[in-house]
Amino acid sequence: MDFAFDDDILFLKKNVREFIQTEVEAAAMRIEEENQIPERILQLSKDIGLFGLSIPVEYGGLGIGMVGKCALYEEIGQTHNGYTTLIGAHTGIGTVGIVEMGNEQQKQTYLPMMACGEKIGAFALTEPDAGSNAANLKTTAVRQGDKYILNGLKHYITNARVASVFTVMAVTDPDKGAKGITSFIVEKDFPGFQVGAVEKKMGLRGSHSAELIFENCEVPVKNVLGVEGQGYVNALKILANGRAGLASRNLGSCQKLLDMSTKYAKERIQFGKPIIVNQAVSHMLAEMAVEIEALRSFTYRVAWMVDQGMKVIKEAAMLKLYGSEVYNRVADKAVQIHGGLGYIADYPVERFYRDARITRIYEGTSEIQKNIIAAQLEKEYS
């Protein structure tokens, strides 16, 4: 396994780091206060190609592999997680379905505009009765001539407010259970489709999650993504593919927290000496560093496996589980090291602490990842 970055990735990584440090970090408090990512930040992100990370060069994207993408995600993860989530949801679950499963016409229609950020992508699976039990969908799609008519409700959909292209799962054959679910590419202007209420969340300010409402929504037959009846399988593939990317963004946030915590521990004087000389503090820093390094190795190993076309169902679930849990443990220690300052909203540690919590829930809870891992182990030892 070779995780070394080539010169192109190193160049991109340097540029992204500079952009994050000079532009996004400067706007982080504004994003938190206004619950909105400034248009200037989004435009600059488009200009440097961040919206095209997952999209092949022939459709206007950067065409980089998962290892390279994770290298850039690690940089992006070191800033405001609302911004990170908007970019990650678009370049991950928002576009990978069309890249991996779309036909040539669909790719030509959507990917160039998604690569430049003209159209932002979103992924719509979750419903009020279909969270962890993702196969229990109630949204239906009935074919009528050259169209499907969709009816139902999705909720907690990341990027819903800003997206133009949605990968939507709906039931086309209720008698077949999970095998009766189909994927569709739905545009925001299709008749019968609207974005509903925007959720008020604990964290991820600037990244908006909302309901999607389908009331006799008309979707052309040509917008079926992949094969009818393969939507549930498609959804699992899309989620599994994105887990290395999510872990690398968590990794970036963990590294940022370690950097801030170490700096603070060296500067904070109590009882006449820096608190870093206290074993309780230095051991927390050491534990953070060990877990971050383990997460880094695990992340790039799974990313390498994805690039090799290897099956990563178990490994991706392990990585998603481990990355989310590490982020939460690191954030907790960072708050403890910063003491009262870590609990104050004017300082970024408090924000990272709140933002970390969702990583154990979205794109598959920690408990669901354990179920996936156990199921794969059962298959391996049967």
C-alpha positions as CSV (number, residue, x, y, z in Angstrom):
1,M,0.0,0.0,0.0
2,D,1.3,3.4,-1.0
3,F,-0.3,6.4,0.5
4,A,2.2,8.9,-0.9
5,F,0.7,11.9,-2.6
6,D,1.9,12.8,-6.1
7,D,3.0,16.4,-7.0
8,D,-0.5,17.4,-8.2
9,I,-2.1,16.4,-5.0
10,L,0.6,18.1,-2.9
11,F,0.0,21.3,-5.0
12,L,-3.7,21.1,-4.5
13,K,-3.3,20.3,-0.8
14,K,-1.1,23.4,-0.3
15,N,-3.6,25.7,-2.2
16,V,-6.6,24.3,-0.2
17,R,-4.7,24.8,3.1
18,E,-4.0,28.4,2.2
19,F,-7.6,29.0,1.1
20,I,-8.9,27.4,4.3
21,Q,-6.6,29.4,6.6
22,T,-6.9,32.8,4.9
23,E,-10.5,32.8,3.7
24,V,-12.8,30.3,5.5
25,E,-11.2,30.6,8.9
26,A,-11.6,34.4,8.7
27,A,-15.3,33.9,8.0
28,A,-15.9,31.1,10.6
29,M,-17.4,33.2,13.3
30,R,-19.6,35.0,10.8
31,I,-20.9,31.6,9.5
32,E,-21.7,30.6,13.1
33,E,-23.5,33.8,13.9
34,E,-25.4,34.2,10.6
35,N,-26.0,30.5,9.9
36,Q,-25.0,31.1,6.4
37,I,-21.9,30.5,4.3
38,P,-20.9,33.8,2.6
39,E,-21.4,33.7,-1.2
40,R,-17.8,34.9,-1.6
41,I,-16.5,31.8,0.1
42,L,-18.7,29.6,-2.0
43,Q,-17.5,31.3,-5.2
44,L,-13.9,31.0,-4.2
45,S,-14.5,27.3,-3.5
46,K,-15.8,26.9,-7.0
47,D,-12.9,28.8,-8.5
48,I,-10.3,26.5,-7.0
49,G,-12.3,23.4,-8.0
50,L,-13.5,22.1,-4.7
51,F,-17.0,21.3,-6.1
52,G,-15.4,19.0,-8.7
53,L,-13.3,16.7,-6.4
54,S,-15.3,13.6,-7.2
55,I,-16.0,14.3,-10.8
56,P,-13.9,12.9,-13.7
57,V,-11.8,15.3,-15.8
58,E,-13.9,14.7,-18.9
59,Y,-16.9,16.2,-17.2
60,G,-15.0,19.2,-15.8
61,G,-13.9,17.9,-12.4
62,L,-10.5,17.3,-10.9
63,G,-10.7,13.5,-11.4
64,I,-8.6,12.6,-8.4
65,G,-8.8,9.3,-6.6
66,M,-10.0,8.6,-3.0
67,V,-6.5,8.9,-1.5
68,G,-6.1,12.3,-3.1
69,K,-9.6,13.4,-2.2
70,C,-9.0,12.4,1.5
71,A,-5.8,14.5,1.5
72,L,-7.9,17.6,0.5
73,Y,-10.8,16.7,2.9
74,E,-8.3,16.5,5.7
75,E,-7.4,20.2,5.0
76,I,-11.1,21.2,4.6
77,G,-11.9,19.4,7.9
78,Q,-9.7,21.9,9.9
79,T,-12.2,24.7,9.5
80,H,-15.9,25.4,10.2
81,N,-17.8,22.1,10.0
82,G,-20.8,23.7,8.4
83,Y,-18.7,24.7,5.4
84,T,-17.0,21.3,5.5
85,T,-20.4,19.5,5.4
86,L,-21.7,21.5,2.5
87,I,-18.7,20.7,0.4
88,G,-18.5,17.1,1.6
89,A,-22.1,16.3,1.0
90,H,-21.9,17.6,-2.5
91,T,-18.6,16.0,-3.5
92,G,-19.5,12.8,-1.6
93,I,-23.1,11.4,-1.5
94,G,-24.4,14.2,-3.6
95,T,-22.5,13.4,-6.7
96,V,-21.0,9.9,-6.4
97,G,-24.2,8.1,-7.4
98,I,-24.3,9.9,-10.8
99,V,-20.5,9.4,-11.3
100,E,-20.6,5.7,-10.5
101,M,-24.1,4.6,-11.7
102,G,-25.3,7.2,-14.1
103,N,-25.5,6.6,-17.9
104,E,-23.6,8.7,-20.3
105,Q,-26.5,11.0,-21.0
106,Q,-27.0,11.6,-17.3
107,K,-23.4,12.3,-16.8
108,Q,-23.2,14.8,-19.7
109,T,-26.4,16.5,-18.4
110,Y,-25.5,17.0,-14.8
111,L,-21.8,16.5,-14.0
112,P,-20.3,19.5,-15.8
113,M,-22.6,21.9,-13.9
114,M,-22.0,20.1,-10.6
115,A,-18.2,20.1,-11.1
116,C,-18.1,23.9,-11.4
117,G,-20.6,24.4,-8.5
118,E,-23.3,25.8,-10.7
119,K,-25.5,23.1,-9.4
120,I,-25.1,21.6,-5.9
121,G,-25.9,18.0,-5.2
122,A,-27.8,16.3,-2.3
123,F,-28.7,12.8,-1.3
124,A,-32.3,12.0,-0.2
125,L,-32.8,8.7,1.5
126,T,-34.0,9.4,5.1
127,E,-37.7,9.7,5.9
128,P,-39.7,10.0,9.2
129,D,-40.1,6.2,9.3
130,A,-36.9,5.3,7.5
131,G,-33.8,6.4,9.4
132,S,-31.6,3.5,10.5
133,N,-34.1,1.2,8.9
134,A,-33.4,2.7,5.5
135,A,-35.4,0.0,3.6
136,N,-38.6,1.1,5.2
137,L,-39.3,3.9,2.7
138,K,-42.8,5.3,2.2
139,T,-42.0,7.7,-0.7
140,T,-43.5,6.0,-3.8
141,A,-42.8,6.3,-7.5
142,V,-45.4,5.1,-10.0
143,R,-44.7,5.0,-13.7
144,Q,-47.1,6.8,-16.0
145,G,-46.0,6.7,-19.6
146,D,-42.6,8.5,-19.9
147,K,-42.7,9.8,-16.3
148,Y,-42.6,8.5,-12.7
149,I,-45.0,10.2,-10.3
150,L,-43.3,10.6,-6.8
151,N,-45.3,11.1,-3.6
152,G,-43.8,11.3,-0.1
153,L,-41.6,13.1,2.3
154,K,-37.9,13.1,3.1
155,H,-36.3,14.8,6.0
156,Y,-32.9,15.8,7.5
157,I,-31.6,16.2,3.9
158,T,-28.2,18.0,3.9
159,N,-27.8,20.8,1.3
160,A,-31.6,20.7,0.6
161,R,-31.8,24.5,0.7
162,V,-29.0,25.1,-1.8
163,A,-29.1,22.0,-3.9
164,S,-30.4,21.8,-7.5
165,V,-29.8,18.1,-8.1
166,F,-31.1,15.4,-5.7
167,T,-30.4,11.7,-5.7
168,V,-33.7,10.4,-4.4
169,M,-34.7,6.8,-3.3
170,A,-38.4,5.9,-3.8
171,V,-40.4,2.7,-3.8
172,T,-41.4,1.4,-7.3
173,D,-42.6,-2.0,-6.2
174,P,-44.0,-2.2,-2.6
175,D,-44.2,-6.0,-2.8
176,K,-40.5,-6.5,-3.2
177,G,-39.3,-4.7,0.0
178,A,-35.7,-3.4,-0.4
179,K,-35.6,-4.9,-3.9
180,G,-38.5,-2.6,-4.9
181,I,-36.6,0.7,-4.3
182,T,-35.3,2.7,-7.2
183,S,-32.9,5.7,-7.5
184,F,-33.9,8.9,-9.3
185,I,-32.2,12.1,-10.3
186,V,-34.6,14.9,-9.3
187,E,-34.1,18.5,-10.2
188,K,-35.4,21.2,-7.8
189,D,-37.6,22.7,-10.6
190,F,-39.5,19.5,-11.4
191,P,-43.3,20.0,-11.0
192,G,-44.6,18.7,-7.7
193,F,-41.3,19.1,-5.8
194,Q,-40.5,21.6,-3.1
195,V,-38.2,22.1,-0.2
196,G,-40.0,22.2,3.2
197,A,-39.0,23.3,6.7
198,V,-35.3,23.9,7.4
199,E,-34.3,22.2,10.7
200,K,-32.9,24.1,13.7
201,K,-29.8,22.0,14.7
202,M,-27.4,21.8,17.6
203,G,-24.4,22.4,15.3
204,L,-23.2,22.6,11.7
205,R,-24.3,26.2,11.3
206,G,-24.3,27.3,7.7
207,S,-25.1,23.7,6.5
208,H,-28.9,23.5,6.2
209,S,-30.9,20.3,6.5
210,A,-34.5,20.3,5.4
211,E,-37.6,18.4,4.3
212,L,-38.2,17.4,0.7
213,I,-41.9,17.2,-0.3
214,F,-43.1,15.3,-3.3
215,E,-46.7,15.9,-4.3
216,N,-47.3,14.2,-7.7
217,C,-43.7,15.1,-8.6
218,E,-43.0,14.4,-12.2
219,V,-39.7,12.7,-12.9
220,P,-38.8,11.6,-16.5
221,V,-38.1,7.9,-17.0
222,K,-34.6,8.9,-18.4
223,N,-33.8,10.1,-14.8
224,V,-33.8,6.7,-13.3
225,L,-30.4,6.2,-11.8
226,G,-29.1,2.8,-12.6
227,V,-31.5,-0.1,-12.8
228,E,-35.1,-0.1,-11.5
229,G,-35.2,-2.0,-8.2
230,Q,-31.5,-1.4,-7.4
231,G,-32.0,1.8,-5.5
232,Y,-31.4,0.3,-2.0
233,V,-28.2,-1.3,-3.2
234,N,-27.2,2.0,-4.9
235,A,-27.8,3.8,-1.6
236,L,-25.6,1.4,0.4
237,K,-22.8,1.8,-2.2
238,I,-23.1,5.5,-2.2
239,L,-22.9,5.7,1.6
240,A,-20.0,3.2,1.8
241,N,-18.0,5.1,-0.8
242,G,-18.4,8.3,1.1
243,R,-17.3,7.0,4.5
244,A,-13.6,7.4,3.8
245,G,-14.2,11.0,2.9
246,L,-16.2,11.6,6.0
247,A,-13.5,10.1,8.2
248,S,-10.8,12.3,6.6
249,R,-12.9,15.4,7.3
250,N,-13.2,14.2,10.9
251,L,-9.4,13.6,10.9
252,G,-8.8,17.2,9.9
253,S,-11.1,18.5,12.7
254,C,-9.2,16.3,15.2
255,Q,-5.9,17.6,14.1
256,K,-7.1,21.2,14.4
257,L,-8.3,20.4,18.0
258,L,-5.0,18.9,18.9
259,D,-3.1,21.8,17.5
260,M,-5.2,24.3,19.4
261,S,-5.1,22.3,22.6
262,T,-1.3,21.9,22.5
263,K,-0.8,25.6,21.9
264,Y,-3.2,26.6,24.6
265,A,-1.6,24.1,27.1
266,K,1.8,25.6,26.5
267,E,0.5,29.2,27.0
268,R,-1.9,28.8,29.8
269,I,-0.2,29.5,33.1
270,Q,-1.6,28.1,36.4
271,F,0.3,27.7,39.7
272,G,3.2,29.5,38.1
273,K,3.8,27.0,35.2
274,P,2.2,26.1,31.8
275,I,-0.5,23.5,32.3
276,I,1.1,21.2,29.7
277,V,3.7,20.2,32.4
278,N,0.8,18.6,34.4
279,Q,0.6,14.9,33.7
280,A,-3.2,15.0,33.5
281,V,-3.0,17.5,30.7
282,S,0.0,16.0,28.9
283,H,-1.6,12.5,28.9
284,M,-4.8,13.9,27.4
285,L,-2.7,15.4,24.6
286,A,-0.8,12.1,24.1
287,E,-4.1,10.1,23.9
288,M,-5.4,12.6,21.3
289,A,-2.3,12.3,19.3
290,V,-2.3,8.5,19.3
291,E,-5.9,8.2,18.2
292,I,-5.4,10.8,15.5
293,E,-2.5,9.0,14.1
294,A,-4.4,5.7,14.1
295,L,-7.3,7.3,12.4
296,R,-5.0,8.8,9.8
297,S,-3.5,5.4,8.9
298,F,-6.9,3.7,8.9
299,T,-8.4,6.4,6.7
300,Y,-5.8,6.3,4.0
301,R,-5.7,2.5,4.0
302,V,-9.5,2.4,3.3
303,A,-9.1,5.2,0.7
304,W,-6.4,3.1,-1.0
305,M,-8.7,0.1,-1.1
306,V,-11.4,2.2,-2.7
307,D,-8.9,3.3,-5.4
308,Q,-8.0,-0.3,-6.0
309,G,-11.6,-1.2,-6.6
310,M,-11.6,-3.5,-3.6
311,K,-14.7,-4.4,-1.6
312,V,-14.8,-2.1,1.5
313,I,-18.2,-2.7,3.1
314,K,-16.8,-3.9,6.4
315,E,-13.7,-1.6,6.4
316,A,-15.7,1.5,5.5
317,A,-18.2,0.8,8.3
318,M,-15.3,0.3,10.7
319,L,-13.7,3.5,9.6
320,K,-16.9,5.5,9.9
321,L,-17.5,4.1,13.4
322,Y,-13.9,4.7,14.5
323,G,-13.6,8.2,12.9
324,S,-16.8,9.4,14.5
325,E,-16.0,8.1,17.9
326,V,-12.4,9.5,17.8
327,Y,-13.6,12.9,16.8
328,N,-16.0,13.0,19.8
329,R,-13.3,11.8,22.2
330,V,-10.8,14.3,20.9
331,A,-13.4,17.2,21.1
332,D,-14.3,16.3,24.6
333,K,-10.6,16.3,25.7
334,A,-10.0,19.6,23.9
335,V,-12.9,21.2,25.9
336,Q,-11.5,19.8,29.1
337,I,-8.0,21.1,28.4
338,H,-9.3,24.6,27.6
339,G,-11.4,24.6,30.7
340,G,-13.9,27.4,30.9
341,L,-12.7,28.9,27.6
342,G,-13.6,25.6,25.9
343,Y,-17.2,26.2,26.9
344,I,-17.4,29.7,25.5
345,A,-19.1,30.2,22.1
346,D,-16.5,32.9,21.2
347,Y,-13.8,30.2,20.9
348,P,-13.9,27.6,18.2
349,V,-13.4,24.6,20.5
350,E,-17.0,24.9,21.7
351,R,-18.2,24.8,18.1
352,F,-16.2,21.7,17.2
353,Y,-17.5,20.0,20.3
354,R,-21.1,20.6,19.1
355,D,-20.4,19.7,15.5
356,A,-18.7,16.5,16.4
357,R,-21.8,15.0,17.9
358,I,-23.6,14.5,14.6
359,T,-20.9,12.4,13.1
360,R,-22.0,9.5,15.3
361,I,-25.5,9.8,13.8
362,Y,-25.6,10.9,10.1
363,E,-24.7,8.7,7.2
364,G,-25.3,5.7,9.4
365,T,-25.2,5.7,13.2
366,S,-22.4,4.2,15.1
367,E,-24.8,1.4,16.1
368,I,-25.7,0.6,12.5
369,Q,-22.0,0.5,11.6
370,K,-21.5,-2.2,14.2
371,N,-24.4,-4.1,12.7
372,I,-22.8,-3.9,9.3
373,I,-19.4,-5.0,10.7
374,A,-21.0,-7.9,12.5
375,A,-22.9,-9.0,9.4
376,Q,-19.8,-9.0,7.3
377,L,-17.9,-11.0,10.0
378,E,-20.7,-13.6,10.0
379,K,-20.4,-14.0,6.2
380,E,-16.6,-14.3,6.5
381,Y,-16.8,-17.1,9.1
382,S,-19.8,-19.0,7.7
